[in-house]
């Protein structure tokens, strides 16, 4: 094994392979990269020496020599949310097969100005918007959940159980990347005759906990606003944008002495592995996060047409979703939700 100046072992480089094989660095490079210009017996000798030394090519150095990159970018709002880690794992399942890629996946904040910036910096390079509508931006693929079903499934179920006042957690307007979720919530709440409170809050645990505590106490909040004017009757259910932020709702309810389930129902989004371990287990929206990651990477690699991928969703009913009263209410007849994109219908599941 090659050694450094102080005698400690170091990783073998292509110069070490070339020196031991008795060839030029260029010949060693041709042989190791399967390129012509090297005799078969010489190629075999070079490969054998590289294997013996444990030589591994440096992808960054290769990219500099070739003038092209094999790296990709993944820009998200909050890596504290485990949702993004699972999506990234799915992307990595596809990425190793890449030979050439210069693209970016962005989970943007707001209307997607970061996507416009990427377009300006690297025109023609692939870009994918994750969990965002990016409505006024062209030339971008979108990978996102079926937001229409993700809102309708829990809201309709809450109405069936007898809830009449529901809060909906959203990022502040200027930071909102998926405004279609809020539109679906407002429209369906009206159709079902529900009192709808929109809880605007930065999506950190501390901020969501503070805003939720104020709303559940019936005092309103600087982050929230009811569709019913000044009436601040406390909601009996909260629909969150993620299982991560649902933890903050649990904390706020417990500070107020409210029992999750019987006194305030909570529905998350993403179905993280830890959500069923909460006390009580968290009802949530399930979606295949790894499949979203694979769909994202396939579009960056341009192996599929640059279209949108809409992930189907299911409502997972657990003990945090309960009736506030013994008698379920009868629902008015309503038109079906307008889908955010062509999709397979969402469904209920009990786990």
N, C-alpha and C positions, 0 to 999 in steps of 0.2 A: 504494500500500500504506500502511496506517495506520502512524504512527510513535509511539514512546514519547516521554516528556518529554526524554530526552537525544538525541533524533533518530534513534535506532536503529529499524529496522523491527520491528513486532510483528504477531501474528496478528490478523486482522479479527474483530470481534465483531458480535453482532446489532445493537448500537446504531449501528455504522458503516454497516451495510446499511440500517437504517431512515433514518438521516440523509441518505444519498445518494439514497435512493428518495423522500424527502419524505413519509414515513409514520410512524405511531407504532410503537414497539417491539412492541406487541401485534399490529398488522397484519402487521408483518414476520414475527413468530412464526407467525401463522396461515398465511401464504403458504408459509413454509419447511417447515412441518409438514403441508401438504396439507389444512388445515382450512378449513371454509366461513367466510364473513364478509368475503371480500376479492374485489373485482371482478377479472374475468379479466385485463384489461389491466394492472391494478396488480400482480396476482400474477406475470405474466410479467416486468414491470419489476423487481420485487424479486428474482426468481430469477436474472435476467440480471446484476444488480449483485452478488449473492452469488457467482455464478460468477466474475465479473471480479475480485472481491476475494480469491477463494480461501477463502471462509468455510466453516468446518466446525463443526457443532454440537458443544457440549461435553456428552458423555453424563452426566457427573456433575451438571452444572447442571440438565440436563433431569430427572434422577432426583429432585433436590431439589424442583423445581417441581411435579412430578407426584405426589410422595409415594410413588414406587415405584422400584425399582432394576433396572438391566440388568446388574449384575455378579454373578459367582458365585465361590464359594470352592473352593479345592483344597488340602486339608491332607494332607501326607504326612510320613512318618517321616524320610526321608533323600533330599534332592534330589541328593546325590552319586551315587546309583544312577541311571544313565541310563534304566532302565526307566520311571521316572515321567515323564521328559521326553517320551518317545514317546507315552505315554498322554495326556499333556496336549496334544500336537500333534493327536492324533485328536479330542479334545474341542473344540479350537479350530476344527476343520473344520466342526463343527455349530453352535458358539456364535454366529457372526455373524448367523445367521438369527433369533436370539431377539429378541423385542420386549419381553418381560417375564419376569424370572427373579429369584427370591430363594431360592437353594438352595445346598447345600454337598455336596461330595464329600470323603470322609475315608478315608484309609488309616490306620486306627486302630492304636494300640498296645494290646496286651492285649485285654480283653473288650469294648472299645468304649464306655467311659464318655464319651468325647468325643461320640459319637453321641447318647447320652442327654442330655447337656448341651445340644446343639443343639436337640433336641426340646423341652426345657424352655424354652429361650430363644425359639424360633420355632415354636410348635406349628402343625402343618399345613403347614409349608414342606417341600419335597422334600429328601431326603437320600439319598445313595448311599454304601454301604460298598465300598471298593476293596480287593481282596486280603484279605478278612476274612470270617470266618463270622458274626460278630455273632449268635451262636445264640440268645441270650435277649432279643433286641431286636425288637420288632414295628414295623411301619410303615416299614420301610427296604428299599430295593432293594439287591441285592448284585451287583457285577461282579467276577468272579474267574476264575482258570483252573480247569480240570477237575483238581482236586487228586488225585483217585483215580488217574486215568491218568498224571498227572505224576510220581507216585511209582512206580506199577507198571511203567511202561515201562522206566525205567533199572534198577530193582531186578531185574526178571525177566531183563533182558539181561545184567546182571552175573552173575547165577546161571548163566545159560546158558554164559557164557564161562569159568566155573570159579571165580569168587570165592566164598569162604565166610565172609568177615568184612567187613562194610560199616559205615562211619560215616555218620551223617545229621546235617547241620548244622541247628540250630534256634535261634531266639531263646530267651532264658530264659523259664520258664513264665509269669511275671507280665507279660511283654512279648509273648507269643505271640498273634498275631491270627488264625492259621489252624491251630488244634490238630488239625483233621481230617487234615492232612498227616502229622503224627506218628502218629496212630492208624493210618492206612493203612500206614505204614512198619513199625510194630511187628507188625501183624497179618500182613502179607505176608512179613515176615522169618521169622516163626515157621512159616508155611505152607511156605516154601522151604527151611527148615532152615539159615538163615543166622545167623551170630553178629552181632548188631546192637548198635552203639554209638551212643548219642544224644549228639551234641556240642552242649551248650548254651553259647551265647556271645552277648554283644552283637554286633550285626551291623556292626561297623566293621572295616576292614582289619586294624588292629593287634590287636584282640581275637581275631578269627578266626584270624589267623596264629599267635598265641601258643597258643591252645587246640588248634589242629590240630597244631602242632609237638609238643606234649606227647603227644597221642594217637598220632600216627604213630611216635613214638619208643618206644611201648609202655609209657609210664609213666602213662597215664590223664591226667586233667586236672580241675581244680576246676570246670570248665564241663561236663565230660562224665561219662557214666555208662554202663556196659555192662549189657545185659540178662542177662549171664551172670555176675553176681556179681563176684568179685575178679579174674577172669581178664582181664588187660590185653593179650592178644596184639594186635599192631598190625593195624588194618584194612588191606586191600589196595585199598580203594576208598572214595571220599568222594562222597556226593550232597549238593550245596549247595542253598540256597534261591534263589540268583541267580548270574548270571555275574559280577556285581560282587564277591561274596564268594569266588567261585572263584579270583579273582586271589590272594587271601590264602592259599588252599590251595596254589597253585603256589609261592608264596614260601616257605611252611613246608617243603614237600617239598624244595625246592632247598637250603634251609639244612641239611637232614639228608642231602643227597647222594642223594636218591631221584629216579629218573627217572619223570617223569609219563608214564603209559601202561603201560610194562612193569612198573614196581614199585609204582606207586599210580595207579589210575584215578581220574579226576575227571569228574563230570557237573555241569554248571551248569543254569541255568534262566533263560529269557528270550530266548536267541539274539541277543545284542547284535551290532551290525555288526562290532565289533572282536574278537569271540570266535574267529573262524576265523583271525585273524592272530596269535594267541598261539603259542608254541612249547612243545609241539605244539598244534595247533588244538584248541579246547575242544569236547568233546561236550556237548550241551545240550538243553534242552526248548524247542521253538519254540512261540510263540503270537503271534497278531496283536495287538500292543499298540495300534496305532492304532484297530483295530476295538473294542477294549475302551474306548478313550477316547470313541469315537462312541456306543457303547452307554451309557456313563456319562452323557454330556451329554443324550442323548435322554430318559433317565429324569429328569434334573433339569428338563428342559423340559416334562416330562409329555406327551410326544408318543406314548409307548408306555405300556402298562399297567405299574404299579409291581411288576414281577416281577424275578426274578434272571436275569442273563446269565452263562452258564458258557462260557468260551472253550475251544474244542477245542485239543488240544496234539499235538505230534509229538516223537519222540526223534530228534535229529540226531546221527548217529554220526560222530565224528571221532577223531583219533589219541590223544586223552587217554583213550579208552575201549578197553582191550585186555584180552586174557586173561592171567591170572597164570601159567597153566600151559598146556602144549600140548594137553591133552585136555579138551574141554568135558565138563561133568558132566550127568548125566541129571536132569531136574527131576521132583519128585513131582507127582502130580495135585492141583490145588488148585481151590477155587471161585474164580470171577472176582471181581475187586475190587468192593466196593460203591461205586457212583458217588456223588460228592458232590452231584450234581443231574443231571437228565436232560441227556444230552450226546451228541455224535457221538463214536464210539469214537476213541481216540488211535491213532496209527500210527507205524511206523518210517519214517525217511527218511534218506538218505545224501547229504550235501552237502559 
